[in-house]
Amino acid sequence: MALKDEKKIKKSQTCPFQEAMDLISGKWTMSIINTLMAGKMRFKELERSVVGINTRMLVKELKQLENRKIISRKAFATMPPTVEYSLTEKGTSLKPVLVEIQAWAMQNVV
């Protein structure tokens, strides 16, 4: 059986919960999404806002989130190049989840 066929079988056997967790599973993913809830941000703004993340990791996470259609990237033809990131509709739909996680954290972690 080809590797592509095995991936299809595994994908069809996963539950929706696991698929959702795979989409948002990166260490920095939720922090980036939470930061972008405030609105569009340029790369350096994001880098300053997500405390503890390094440039390489931010680039990697942003690419993954863009591939998963959770964020959108808009590049401007300026010198130096300017890039803005924002949440897509799919990304914005995570807001109620983040609000609940934050409420739970306030009650149980902090």
N, C-alpha and C positions, 0 to 999 in steps of 0.2 A: 504494500500500500504506500502510495506517495505521501510525502510530508504534508503537502497541501490538503490531501484528503483527511489526514489525521487531525489537522487543525480544524477542519470543518466539523468533524465528529466531536472533538473536544468542545468547540464553541457551542454546538447544539445541545451538548449535555450540561453546560453550565447553567446555573439558575440566574434569573435576572438580578438578584442581589449581588452575586459574585461579579457579574458583568459591570454593574454600577461601581462596585468597589475597585475593580480593575481600572476604571476610567479616572478615579480620583485618588489613587493609591500612593502617589509620590509623596515623599517626606515634606516637600514644600508646596504641594499642589493646593491644599486648602488655604494656606497663608496667602498665596498669590491670588486665588479666587476671592478671598475675603478682602484683600487690599483693592482689587479691581471693582468691588461692589461700590466703591466711592465714585467711580467713573473712569474715563480714559486716563491713561498715564503713559508717559514716555519711559523708555528703558531705564534711564538713570533714576527717575522718580521711583520706579518700582524697586530698583536695587537698594535705594535708601530706605524704602518703606518696609521691606521684608527683612527684618532684623536677623542677622546671622547667616544669610545666604551669600555665597560668593558668585562672581560673575559667570563662571563656567556652568555652575549648577542652575542659575537663573535662565541662562540661554537654553540649556537642555530641557528644563521644565516647560518653558514657554513654547518650545518647538513641539513637545508632546501634547500640550494643551491645545495648541493650534491644530495639530493633526487630528485630535479628538473632537474638534469643533466646539470647544468650550470657550476659547478666546479667539479674537480676530486680531490680526496684525495689519497695520496700515503704514506703508513706507512712503515718505515724502522725498521728492527730488530736491533736497537742499544740501548745502555744504556747511558743516558736515551733515551726513545723512540723518534724518529724523525718523523715528519709528514710534508709533503709538499703539498701545494694546488696550483692548476693551473686551468686555464679556459679550458673548453671543447670546441669543435667546436661550439656547441650551444652558449656557453658563449662568445666566441670570436666574434660571429656574431652580438653581441650587440655593438661592437665598433663604427660603424657609428651612432648609436642612441646616444651613450654617447658623441661623438664629437659634434653632433648637439645640445644636451642639454647644453654642455659647452659653445658653441658659443652663444646660446640664453642667457645664464646666463651672459656672458661677456657684452652683449649689453643691457640687461634689469635689471639685479640685482646688479651687481658690480658698 
